[in-house]
Amino acid sequence: MIVQNNKGLTALELLVATAVLITILVGFYVAILSSTRTTDQLQIHVHLQETARSLMNIISRDIRMAGSAPNGVDDTCSVVCEGIISADTNNFEFTMDLDGDMCCDGPGERIQYQYDDDNNELCRKNSSSATCEVIVGDQDGSAELTNFSFIYYDHDGNEIINPGLNLDQIASVRVVAELVPIDESLTQADLKVDLNFHVNIRNMTLGR
């Protein structure tokens, strides 16, 4: 004779099964959340690296040409090629004769970089623009520049302590900064990208 057991799950068994299911679901959720966060951080880090490379290329290109006057300078120009006009930790302004007319009154022949340490932004202005255009900062909502500084060196590689008073001695410039994500929910210490590059000014005689 076959005895059938129609007894269902007890309340305790149901609670245990529910707890196990919840544990599994929570584990899946945590794994997905961690994977998404890692992907987001990776994308931000790649963006920071791309921004750093772009910034280095732009600044290096300009600084190499600072003071360039291949045909000499003409003192009667509306804008004389002065070479380096001003230099300090957060500001670097200079002229270059791009078209070889011995003057620096052409489009883009006067360049100025300014760092705003209140907003962590670096802007670039040339003689063709009325305003200083932000080239890195929170304008795109993803990255900002911190601990930025221009450091100046003479022909012997010695750091110039007072560059503003020794403009004619500047032969190279080092740019030091950090790029970090604006999103404070991300771990900035893990994602920051150091920016540190040294640029020699090609035109050693600045036409001053």
Backbone torsions as a table, in degrees:
resi	resn	phi	psi	omega
1	MET	NA	135.7	-178.8
2	ILE	-96.7	126.2	178.6
3	VAL	-99.9	119.3	-180.0
4	GLN	-89.8	137.8	177.3
5	ASN	-107.8	102.8	-178.4
6	ASN	-90.4	10.7	-177.7
7	LYS	-68.1	127.1	180.0
8	GLY	-86.1	-170.3	178.3
9	LEU	-68.6	140.1	176.2
10	THR	-79.8	165.7	179.4
11	ALA	-61.4	-37.5	-180.0
12	LEU	-64.9	-44.9	179.2
13	GLU	-62.7	-38.3	179.1
14	LEU	-65.2	-41.2	178.8
15	LEU	-64.8	-41.2	179.5
16	VAL	-64.1	-44.9	-180.0
17	ALA	-62.1	-41.3	179.0
18	THR	-64.7	-41.6	179.8
19	ALA	-63.6	-41.5	178.4
20	VAL	-63.4	-44.4	179.9
21	LEU	-61.6	-43.9	179.5
22	ILE	-63.0	-41.3	178.5
23	THR	-59.9	-44.0	179.4
24	ILE	-63.8	-43.9	-179.0
25	LEU	-65.1	-41.6	178.0
26	VAL	-62.4	-40.9	177.9
27	GLY	-60.7	-43.8	177.0
28	PHE	-61.5	-43.4	-178.7
29	TYR	-62.1	-45.5	179.4
30	VAL	-62.5	-41.1	179.9
31	ALA	-64.3	-43.6	179.3
32	ILE	-65.5	-43.3	-179.8
33	LEU	-62.3	-43.0	179.3
34	SER	-64.8	-40.9	179.2
35	SER	-64.7	-41.6	179.4
36	THR	-64.8	-42.6	179.6
37	ARG	-63.7	-41.7	178.7
38	THR	-63.4	-41.2	178.5
39	THR	-63.6	-43.3	179.0
40	ASP	-61.8	-43.7	-179.7
41	GLN	-64.4	-38.9	179.1
42	LEU	-64.3	-42.5	179.2
43	GLN	-64.2	-41.1	178.1
44	ILE	-64.3	-42.9	-179.1
45	HIS	-63.8	-41.5	177.2
46	VAL	-62.3	-41.8	178.4
47	HIS	-62.1	-42.3	179.1
48	LEU	-62.5	-41.7	179.6
49	GLN	-64.9	-41.6	178.4
50	GLU	-64.8	-41.2	178.3
51	THR	-64.0	-41.1	179.0
52	ALA	-62.6	-44.4	178.7
53	ARG	-63.7	-43.1	179.4
54	SER	-62.8	-44.3	179.6
55	LEU	-63.0	-43.2	179.4
56	MET	-61.5	-42.2	-179.3
57	ASN	-65.0	-43.0	-178.6
58	ILE	-64.5	-51.4	-177.1
59	ILE	-66.1	-42.9	-178.8
60	SER	-60.8	-43.6	179.6
61	ARG	-58.3	-44.3	-178.6
62	ASP	-69.5	-47.2	-175.2
63	ILE	-63.4	-37.2	179.3
64	ARG	-58.4	-31.4	-176.3
65	MET	-95.5	1.2	-177.8
66	ALA	-56.2	127.1	177.3
67	GLY	80.4	-0.1	-177.1
68	SER	-62.1	126.6	177.3
69	ALA	-145.2	79.7	-171.7
70	PRO	-60.1	-28.1	-178.3
71	ASN	-109.5	18.4	-176.8
72	GLY	84.7	-174.4	-178.1
73	VAL	-123.5	153.5	178.9
74	ASP	-117.3	117.1	-177.2
75	ASP	-71.4	-8.5	-179.7
76	THR	-93.0	0.1	-179.0
77	CYS	-66.7	153.7	175.2
78	SER	-65.0	-32.6	172.9
79	VAL	-129.7	106.8	-178.4
80	VAL	-76.7	143.8	178.2
81	CYS	-75.4	91.2	-176.3
82	GLU	-79.5	-13.3	-171.8
83	GLY	81.5	-129.1	179.5
84	ILE	-81.1	124.4	-175.9
85	ILE	-93.7	-44.9	179.0
86	SER	-151.5	150.4	-177.9
87	ALA	-154.2	124.6	170.8
88	ASP	-152.8	-170.8	-173.7
89	THR	-59.1	-39.4	-174.6
90	ASN	-111.3	4.8	-175.4
91	ASN	-144.2	136.3	176.3
92	PHE	-144.8	119.0	-177.0
93	GLU	-130.1	135.8	-176.2
94	PHE	-157.8	166.0	176.6
95	THR	-117.9	161.6	175.5
96	MET	-152.4	142.9	179.4
97	ASP	-94.6	93.6	-175.1
98	LEU	-78.5	-31.8	-175.6
99	ASP	-99.3	1.4	174.7
100	GLY	71.6	23.2	-178.7
101	ASP	-94.9	11.2	178.1
102	MET	69.8	8.5	176.2
103	CYS	-125.8	162.7	177.9
104	CYS	-122.2	45.0	-179.5
105	ASP	-107.1	7.5	-179.7
106	GLY	-83.8	170.6	179.0
107	PRO	-58.1	127.1	175.2
108	GLY	74.9	13.8	-176.5
109	GLU	-92.6	-1.0	173.2
110	ARG	-128.0	119.5	-173.7
111	ILE	-118.9	140.1	174.9
112	GLN	-137.6	131.3	172.3
113	TYR	-110.1	132.6	178.3
114	GLN	-132.6	132.0	176.7
115	TYR	-107.0	127.7	178.3
116	ASP	-100.2	102.4	-176.6
117	ASP	-76.8	-10.5	175.1
118	ASP	-76.8	-37.4	-178.5
119	ASN	-107.8	2.0	179.8
120	ASN	55.7	47.5	-178.2
121	GLU	-127.6	144.5	173.4
122	LEU	-115.0	128.7	178.9
123	CYS	-120.8	157.6	-179.4
124	ARG	-128.4	131.5	178.9
125	LYS	-127.5	137.2	173.0
126	ASN	-124.7	176.9	-174.1
127	SER	-69.5	-7.0	178.6
128	SER	-93.7	-11.0	-175.6
129	SER	-116.3	145.6	-179.6
130	ALA	-84.2	-24.2	-177.6
131	THR	-122.0	163.8	177.7
132	CYS	-87.6	114.7	-175.3
133	GLU	-84.5	125.9	178.5
134	VAL	-68.7	122.8	179.7
135	ILE	-103.6	-17.6	170.6
136	VAL	-153.7	135.9	-176.7
137	GLY	161.6	-160.7	-174.1
138	ASP	-87.9	15.6	179.8
139	GLN	-66.2	-25.9	177.3
140	ASP	-103.3	3.9	173.8
141	GLY	71.0	17.2	-175.8
142	SER	-128.7	-25.3	-175.5
143	ALA	-146.6	153.0	173.8
144	GLU	-141.6	160.2	-175.1
145	LEU	-105.6	127.2	179.5
146	THR	-125.6	161.1	176.5
147	ASN	51.8	42.0	-176.7
148	PHE	-84.7	143.8	173.6
149	SER	-162.1	145.6	167.9
150	PHE	-93.9	133.4	176.2
151	ILE	-124.1	132.1	-170.8
152	TYR	-112.3	146.5	-177.7
153	TYR	-132.6	150.3	178.0
154	ASP	-89.0	-173.3	-176.6
155	HIS	-65.1	-22.0	179.7
156	ASP	-93.0	3.0	179.6
157	GLY	84.1	11.3	178.6
158	ASN	-87.6	138.4	178.6
159	GLU	-67.7	135.8	179.0
160	ILE	-91.2	115.6	-174.4
161	ILE	-71.0	-40.8	179.8
162	ASN	-119.3	76.1	-174.6
163	PRO	-61.2	-33.3	-179.2
164	GLY	-62.5	-24.5	180.0
165	LEU	-98.3	-3.2	-176.7
166	ASN	-136.3	48.2	-175.4
167	LEU	-60.4	-35.3	-176.4
168	ASP	-74.0	-7.8	179.6
169	GLN	-95.7	-10.6	-175.6
170	ILE	-70.3	120.8	179.5
171	ALA	-117.8	-19.4	178.9
172	SER	-155.8	161.1	-176.2
173	VAL	-135.7	134.6	172.9
174	ARG	-107.3	137.1	176.9
175	VAL	-112.3	125.2	-178.9
176	VAL	-126.6	132.6	179.8
177	ALA	-168.0	175.5	173.8
178	GLU	-131.0	138.2	173.3
179	LEU	-104.3	126.8	-179.9
180	VAL	-132.7	153.9	177.5
181	PRO	-72.3	146.7	178.3
182	ILE	-74.2	-33.5	-177.7
183	ASP	-61.7	108.5	-176.2
184	GLU	-72.2	-12.2	178.3
185	SER	-75.6	-14.9	177.6
186	LEU	-89.7	154.3	-179.3
187	THR	-79.8	96.6	-174.1
188	GLN	-62.2	-35.2	-178.0
189	ALA	-62.4	-31.4	-179.0
190	ASP	-82.3	-24.7	-171.2
191	LEU	-104.4	-11.4	-175.5
192	LYS	-62.7	148.6	177.7
193	VAL	-120.1	123.4	178.6
194	ASP	-77.8	136.9	177.3
195	LEU	-116.1	117.7	-177.6
196	ASN	-153.6	102.7	179.9
197	PHE	-143.1	151.9	-174.4
198	HIS	-117.9	129.9	-176.6
199	VAL	-122.9	124.9	174.6
200	ASN	-84.7	135.8	176.6
201	ILE	-80.2	120.3	-175.0
202	ARG	-61.6	-42.6	-176.7
203	ASN	-86.5	93.5	-174.8
204	MET	-67.0	-31.0	172.8
205	THR	-97.9	114.0	-168.0
206	LEU	-84.4	11.4	176.6
207	GLY	69.5	29.1	-178.0
208	ARG	-96.4	NA	NA
